[in-house]
Amino acid sequence: MLREIKFEAKTDEEALDYASKELNVDKDKITIEVLEETKGFLGIGRKALYKASYEIDIVSLAKSYIDSILKGMNIDYQIEVRCNDEELNIAIESSDNPLLIGKDGRCLDALLTLLKVYIQRLSDDSIMVGLDIGGYRANRKRQLEVLATKTAKEVAKTKIEVKLKPMNAYERKIIHEKLADWRDVYTESEGEGADRALVIKPKK
């Protein structure tokens, strides 16, 4: 993954110094390129528009970041990181999975938020970030899809809407997507904050 910045500087050395500070990376890892140049009078007052870039090893950095958090918690764990141009996924297995997941997945969600913020600071590219612990999210997705199907059939039959218990945005999205193509029902989110819930409604 490539990160780039553009800026003005008077010399290559000044450009490298600036880029190193802005990108928070050693000079020897940075490539600079002059995009435009104004030489000034008799060579004095030269200014140039530079582009500085460096290749980010997003997998190693993401793993190191999670490592630093879990080691600080004195937890034994195994971690697997998978990444392509559009998506980064991390899977964690630990004897302390319940602690890391938390009630209703709240600790897992907090870890995911921290990871997303960290990755966004590293790269200008848009990349989806996923985190699972002990297969919790995969299992929860299956449970929610079963709930969505069962409830949608009930709503389609009775023509009476059903409001599900409050869920986070990730869980509501799973149900929204599962029922997006249904002809007899549709979904809407209602409420604010922690009370925001999804309602499955019959189509008229």
C-alpha positions as CSV (number, residue, x, y, z in Angstrom):
1,M,0.0,0.0,0.0
2,L,1.4,3.4,-1.1
3,R,1.2,6.6,0.9
4,E,1.9,9.9,-0.8
5,I,2.0,13.6,0.1
6,K,2.7,16.7,-2.0
7,F,4.4,19.9,-0.7
8,E,6.8,22.7,-1.6
9,A,10.5,22.8,-0.6
10,K,13.7,24.5,-1.7
11,T,16.0,21.5,-1.9
12,D,15.9,17.7,-2.0
13,E,17.3,17.5,1.5
14,E,14.6,19.9,2.9
15,A,12.0,17.8,1.1
16,L,13.3,14.6,2.6
17,D,13.3,16.2,6.1
18,Y,9.8,17.5,5.7
19,A,8.5,14.2,4.3
20,S,10.1,12.2,7.0
21,K,8.4,14.2,9.7
22,E,5.0,14.3,8.0
23,L,5.0,10.6,7.1
24,N,6.7,9.6,10.3
25,V,9.1,7.3,8.5
26,D,12.9,7.1,8.0
27,K,14.3,9.1,5.1
28,D,15.8,6.0,3.4
29,K,12.3,4.5,3.0
30,I,11.0,7.6,1.1
31,T,11.0,8.3,-2.6
32,I,10.8,11.9,-3.7
33,E,9.9,13.3,-7.1
34,V,9.9,16.9,-8.4
35,L,6.6,17.7,-10.0
36,E,7.1,21.4,-10.8
37,E,10.1,23.6,-10.4
38,T,10.8,27.4,-10.3
39,K,14.5,28.2,-10.3
40,G,14.3,31.9,-9.4
41,F,16.7,34.6,-10.5
42,L,20.3,33.5,-11.0
43,G,19.5,30.2,-9.3
44,I,18.4,32.0,-6.1
45,G,15.0,31.5,-4.6
46,R,14.4,28.0,-6.2
47,K,11.1,26.4,-5.2
48,A,9.8,23.0,-6.2
49,L,6.6,21.1,-5.8
50,Y,7.6,17.6,-4.5
51,K,5.8,14.3,-4.3
52,A,7.0,12.0,-1.5
53,S,5.9,8.4,-1.2
54,Y,6.6,5.2,0.6
55,E,5.3,1.7,0.6
56,I,3.4,0.6,3.7
57,D,3.6,-3.0,4.9
58,I,0.0,-2.8,6.2
59,V,0.0,-6.5,7.4
60,S,3.1,-6.2,9.6
61,L,2.0,-2.8,11.0
62,A,-1.5,-4.0,11.8
63,K,-0.2,-7.2,13.5
64,S,2.3,-5.2,15.5
65,Y,-0.4,-2.8,16.7
66,I,-2.7,-5.6,17.9
67,D,0.4,-7.4,19.4
68,S,1.2,-4.3,21.5
69,I,-2.4,-4.1,22.8
70,L,-2.7,-7.8,23.7
71,K,0.8,-8.1,25.2
72,G,0.0,-5.2,27.4
73,M,-3.0,-7.2,28.7
74,N,-0.7,-10.2,29.4
75,I,-2.8,-12.5,27.3
76,D,-1.6,-15.6,25.4
77,Y,-3.0,-15.5,21.8
78,Q,-2.6,-16.5,18.2
79,I,-3.2,-14.0,15.4
80,E,-3.7,-14.3,11.7
81,V,-3.7,-11.3,9.3
82,R,-5.1,-11.4,5.7
83,C,-5.0,-8.4,3.4
84,N,-5.6,-7.5,-0.2
85,D,-6.0,-4.1,-2.0
86,E,-9.4,-3.5,-0.5
87,E,-9.7,-5.4,2.8
88,L,-7.7,-6.2,5.9
89,N,-8.9,-8.9,8.2
90,I,-7.5,-10.0,11.5
91,A,-8.5,-13.2,13.4
92,I,-7.5,-13.8,17.0
93,E,-7.7,-17.0,19.1
94,S,-7.0,-16.9,22.8
95,S,-7.8,-18.7,26.0
96,D,-9.3,-15.4,27.1
97,N,-11.7,-15.0,24.2
98,P,-14.7,-14.1,26.4
99,L,-12.7,-11.3,28.0
100,L,-11.5,-9.9,24.6
101,I,-15.0,-10.2,23.1
102,G,-16.9,-8.7,26.1
103,K,-20.6,-8.5,26.7
104,D,-22.5,-8.4,23.3
105,G,-19.1,-8.0,21.6
106,R,-18.4,-4.6,23.0
107,C,-14.7,-5.1,23.8
108,L,-14.3,-6.6,20.3
109,D,-16.0,-3.5,18.8
110,A,-13.7,-1.2,20.8
111,L,-10.6,-3.0,19.6
112,L,-11.9,-2.8,16.0
113,T,-12.5,0.9,16.4
114,L,-8.9,1.4,17.6
115,L,-7.6,-0.6,14.7
116,K,-9.6,1.3,12.1
117,V,-8.3,4.6,13.4
118,Y,-4.8,3.4,13.4
119,I,-5.0,2.1,9.8
120,Q,-6.7,5.2,8.6
121,R,-3.8,7.3,9.9
122,L,-1.3,5.1,8.1
123,S,-2.8,5.2,4.6
124,D,-4.6,7.6,2.3
125,D,-6.3,4.7,0.6
126,S,-9.7,3.5,1.6
127,I,-9.5,0.0,3.0
128,M,-12.1,-2.2,4.8
129,V,-10.9,-3.4,8.2
130,G,-12.3,-6.5,9.9
131,L,-11.6,-8.1,13.3
132,D,-12.8,-11.4,14.7
133,I,-12.0,-13.1,18.0
134,G,-12.7,-16.8,18.5
135,G,-15.0,-16.8,15.5
136,Y,-17.5,-14.6,17.4
137,R,-18.4,-12.4,14.5
138,A,-18.7,-15.3,12.0
139,N,-21.0,-17.1,14.4
140,R,-23.0,-14.0,15.2
141,K,-23.5,-13.3,11.5
142,R,-25.0,-16.7,11.0
143,Q,-27.3,-16.3,14.0
144,L,-28.5,-12.9,12.8
145,E,-29.1,-14.2,9.3
146,V,-31.3,-17.0,10.7
147,L,-33.1,-14.5,12.9
148,A,-33.7,-12.2,9.9
149,T,-35.1,-15.0,7.8
150,K,-37.3,-16.4,10.5
151,T,-38.7,-13.0,11.5
152,A,-39.2,-11.9,7.8
153,K,-41.3,-15.0,7.1
154,E,-43.4,-14.2,10.2
155,V,-43.9,-10.6,9.1
156,A,-44.7,-11.6,5.5
157,K,-47.3,-14.0,6.8
158,T,-49.0,-11.9,9.5
159,K,-48.5,-8.4,7.9
160,I,-47.4,-7.2,11.3
161,E,-44.1,-5.4,11.7
162,V,-41.5,-6.7,14.2
163,K,-39.0,-4.5,16.1
164,L,-35.8,-6.4,17.0
165,K,-33.8,-5.6,20.1
166,P,-31.2,-2.8,19.8
167,M,-28.1,-3.7,17.8
168,N,-24.9,-2.0,16.7
169,A,-24.5,-0.7,13.2
170,Y,-22.5,-3.8,12.1
171,E,-25.3,-6.2,13.2
172,R,-28.1,-4.1,11.7
173,K,-26.2,-4.0,8.4
174,I,-26.1,-7.8,8.3
175,I,-29.9,-8.0,8.6
176,H,-30.5,-5.2,6.2
177,E,-28.3,-7.0,3.6
178,K,-29.9,-10.3,4.2
179,L,-33.4,-9.0,3.6
180,A,-32.6,-6.4,0.9
181,D,-33.9,-8.5,-2.0
182,W,-37.1,-9.8,-0.2
183,R,-40.3,-8.9,-2.0
184,D,-42.6,-9.1,1.0
185,V,-40.7,-7.1,3.7
186,Y,-38.3,-4.3,4.1
187,T,-36.2,-3.0,7.0
188,E,-35.7,0.4,8.7
189,S,-33.6,1.5,11.7
190,E,-35.3,3.4,14.4
191,G,-34.0,5.1,17.6
192,E,-30.8,6.8,18.6
193,G,-27.4,5.7,20.0
194,A,-27.5,2.5,22.0
195,D,-31.3,2.2,21.6
196,R,-31.2,2.1,17.8
197,A,-33.0,-0.9,16.6
198,L,-34.0,-2.5,13.3
199,V,-37.7,-2.9,12.4
200,I,-38.8,-5.5,9.8
201,K,-42.0,-4.3,8.1
202,P,-44.4,-5.8,5.6
203,K,-44.5,-4.3,2.1
204,K,-47.9,-3.0,1.1
